[in-house]
């Protein structure tokens, strides 16, 4: 951020443009106060003109901030531009806070939808109300579907994104995110279309007091199929991480019937998937589809089955000549084996309520973990 202020930021302001930042992972008001002091210092030290436009938007992606959104905007003062409703990171944070509570066990991850989970929808509406009350900008979540060579897959993705963004627009959000520019128009049109009707938020939508946040256990099934989907996502994501990627295109239903676009998955969904598996182990949750009880042994078996299936699929791709990385298959296979061990350790950490995530490990830590016997 300091480098941005010192170089490209100065050039931006000189051209008469604004300088904008996203502020991630905040949890307390003191962080907002720090950013305000930091912005003040940079302006003075680097001799920015008095009329320079410098603004920042908080990513609401931790549970504590849900309750202090107004205070965060106030503390940031003249630099406050708005709030961005995170999805995956926010869900991950909530799960980490409640996972030890047996009355807060979450159903399968993809069943916890923003639109149909009342308390999460309420958080989004409260965020919009705070922004409307103070003239700030409310920005919605991300459309995570990635483009496909299959037109039918893209059609399904477009339908899902349309429904999602229409809902956000109706809640008062003015923009959203996309994981890939391919879906930019699809995600943007619902906001533009609603504005074109002269739709305006109601008076009640601008009163945060109408949206009190009470964390509840979402409704929905807890299945072994859902645990398998989490396990596949974790292994796939860790494999990408070990290969130097912080985000990866993952189809956690790969090989199964139906049309399911690959999604841009990142550390947040890794956290959710790990937390869900750990929560089910902690509370010995019985699956509704197979009536099996979650424990460490079940988790290990599921991870192994997903690893085997992934390696089988990658081998078939190489054999069919459809993978540009066929020459590197053995290296990739070794990386998946390492990802399996790291995934075991990550889940075990969460079972022990030790929220070490991938970013807290050095390369030497990973080398040590993958050289050891299985974590459990």
N, C-alpha and C positions, 0 to 999 in steps of 0.2 A: 504494500500500500504506500509506503514511503517512497519507493522507487517510482511508482505511478505519479505521485505528487511532484516528484523532482524532475521527471522527464516528460512522458507522454501527456500527463495531466496539464502541465504548463502549456504545451503545444496546443492541446484541446481548448483551453481557456483563451489562448491568444487568437484562436480562430473564431471566438465568440460562441463556443459550444460549452455545454455543461460537463461536469466531472461527476460520475455516478459510481457508487459502490454498493455491493451486497455485503451485509454483515451476518455471517453464519454462526450457528452453534451458540448463540448467546443464551444465558440462563438467569442473569441478575441485572438489576438496574445499574449497578456500579460499572458494568461493562459499557453500557450506553454512555454513561458519564465520561468514561475513559475515551471513547471514540470522539466525543465532543471536544474534549481537551486536546486530543491528538490532531483533530482537524484544525482547531484554532491555532495550535502551534505550527503546523505545516504552512498554513496561510501566512502567518507572520514571518516565520523563518525564511520562507521561499519568496516572500514579497509578492504574493498574489494580489491582484487588484481588489478593491473593496466590493465591486459588483460581481465577482466571480461566482458562478453557480456551482455549488458543491452540495451534493445530496447523497443520502444513503437510505437503503431499505433493509429492514430486518427480515431475515428468514425465520419465521416462527416454526422452529423445528425441535424445540425441547419443551417438555411439559411445564416447567416453571414459567416460561414466557407467556404461556396461554393465559395466565392469571394477571400478568402485569404489562399487557400490550400498550395500554394508555401511558403508563409510567415510563415505558421505554421510549416512546415517541417524545414525551415531554423532556426526558433527560437528554435526548439527542438535540433538542432545541431547533435552531434554524436549519440544521442539516437533515432533519427528518423528512423523508419523502413518502414513505408508506410501509406497508407490511406485505410479506409474501407468505401465503399459506403453503407450508411444506406438507408432504404427504408421507412418504416412506420414512424419512427421518423422524417426523413427529410420532408416527406409529411406533417406531423403534424405541424412542425415548419413553413413551407411555408404557410400553411393555416392560422395559427395564425397571421402571419405577414400581410396577404392580405385580411383577411375575412371582413374587414370593407369597402372594395372597391367594389362597385356594378358591376364593370366590371371584377371582378375576381371570380365570383361565380363558384364553381366546380361542375361538374356532379357527378353522383353516384360513390361512392368510388372505387368499383371494376372495373369501367371503366377507371380509371386513371392508366393505365399500364405503367411500366417503358419503355418498348420497343416501345410503340406506342404514347407516349406523348413526343413530340419533345424536349421541354425545359428540361424535366427530363432526357431523354436519353442524351441530350447535357451535362448536369451536370456530368453524369457518364463518358462520353467520356473525358471531361475536367480533371476529377480526374485521369483517366488512363494516359492522356498526361502528367500531372504533375509528376506522378510516373515514367513514362518512361524517362522523361527528366532528372530526378535526381537519377535514379537507385534505386527507392523505390518500394515497393510491393503494387500493386493494388488488393484489395480483394472485391469481389462482395457482393450481398445481400443474404438474407436468403430464402431458400425453406421452406415454412411454413406448408406444408401439413403434417398431422400426420398419422401414420399407422392405418389401419382398419382391422377388421376381415373379411370384404367383399373384395374378390379378385378384383372385378370389380371396386370398389372405389379406391383401390391401383393402378390399371391399369391406371385409369384416372389421378391420382396424378402423376404417373411416366411420363406420356406423357407431362403434364404441366411443370414438373420440367426439363425434357429433353430440351424442347423448350426454357425455360428460361435460363438455364445454357449454352446452345449452343450459345445463343445471347451474354451472358456475355463474354464467351471465345473469340468470334469473335471481341469484343470491346477491348480485350487486358487484361482482368482480368485473374489472374492465379489461383484463388481459390474462393470459396463461402462458405456460411453457410448452415446448415440444422437445422430444429427445432427438429428433432429426428434422431437418428443414423440409424433407419430403412431405411431412404432414402439417406444415406451417399454415397453409390456406385453410385446411380442414379445421384446424384448431382455432383459427382467427375469425372465421366467418360467423359463428354463433354470436360472438360479442358484437360484431358490426351489424348483424341482422337485427339484433334486439335494439341497439341504439337507433337504427333507422326507423323503428316504429314509434319513436319518441317516448319509449318506456322510461320511467323514472322510479327510483327506489321509493318506497313508502316512508312516511315519517317514522313508523315503528322500526324500520330496518336500520335507522341511524341511532338507535338507543341501545348501547351495550347492556343496559340493565335488563333488557328483554331476553338475553341469552346467557343465563348462568351455566357455568360448566361444572357438571358432576360426572366424574369418570365412572363408567359402568362396564360390565362385561358384555361385549357384543354377542348377539344371538347368531347361531349357526352351528353346523355340525363339526365335530372333531374326528377326523378320519385318518386311517393309515395312509390313504392316498395323498392326503394333504401333507403328511409327514414325509412321504417319498418326494413330493414336489419340493418341499423345503430342502431336503437333503441334496437333491440334484442341483438346486440353485446354489447351495453353499459350495459344493465341490467345483462346479463350473466357475463360480466367481473367484474362488481361491486360486484355481488354475490360472485364470487371467491375471490375478494380482501377482502371482509368482513369476508370470511372464512380463510384468511391467505395466499392466493396464489397471486403471482405477475404475473402469466401467466396461461392461461386456454385454454383447447381444446374447441373450439366453432364452431358449425355448424350454421351459421346465416341464413341458408336456411332450417333448420330442419323442417321436415314435408311436404316440397314441392317436386314436381315432379323432377326427374332427379337425376344424380349422382354428389354429391358434398362432397368431403372429408372435414372433420373437420380441422380447421386451428389452429395453436398455436397463439392465440391473446394475446397481452400484453398492457401495459399502452399506448404505442404509437398508437395502433389502437383505443384504447379508446379515446385518444385525437383527432384523425382524425374524428371519428364518432360523438363525441360531437361538434367539430368545424363545421362539415358539417351541423348538425341540427341547430346549432346556426346561422350559416351564412345564411341559408335559411329563418330562422325566421327574422333576421335583415333586409333582403332585400325583404321579402314577396314573395319569389320565388313561381311561379305557376308550379305545376307538369305537366309533359307532358302526363302522362298516365291517370290522373283523373281530370286535370284542377282545382285542389284545391290549394288555396293559403296557404303557410306556415305561421303559427303564433303560439303563445304559446299554444293556445287551441288545435290546430291540433297536436302539438308535444306531449301534455299530453295525448290526445286520443290514439295516436299511441303507446306510451309507455305502456298505460294501456292494449291495445289489445295484445301487445307482452307479457306482464306479464301474462295475463290470459291464453294465448296459452302455454307459458312455464310451468305454473303450471298444466295445463291440461295434458301436455306431461309427466311431472314428476309423476303425479298421476297415469297415465296409466302404467308407468314403474313399479311403486310399486305394482299395482294391478296384473300385469302380472308376478310379481316376478323376474323381470329382473334387478332390482337395488339392489346392495349390501348394499345400504344405506337406505333401506326401513324403518328400525327402527328409522332413524333420519329424516324421511320425514317432520314431523311438524317443526322441527328446520330449515330444509332447506327452507320450505315454508316461515317461518318468515324472514329468511335471504333474500329471493327474494323480499318480501314486503319492507324490509329496502332498498334493492338495488334500487328499483323503486324510493323511495324518494330521495336517494342520487343522482341518475341519473337526476332527475328533478333539483336538486340544481346545479349539475355540468353544465347542459345545460344553466340554468339561469345565472350562472356566466359568461359563454362565451358570451351569448347574451349581457351582460353588459361590454364585453371586459375585464373581470376579469378572468385571466387565472389560477386561483387556480385549481390545479389538486389534485388527490387523496392523493398523498404523502405529501401534505401540511396540511392534517387534522390529528388530533390525534383521538384516540378511543373515547374520551369524546366528541369531535366535532361531530363524526358520531352519537353518542348516542343522542346528542341534535337535530341534523337534523332529525333523524328518529322519534323523539318524537313530532316534530312540525307538523302543518298542511302542506299540499303539498306546495312546493316552489312556485308554480304558478297555 
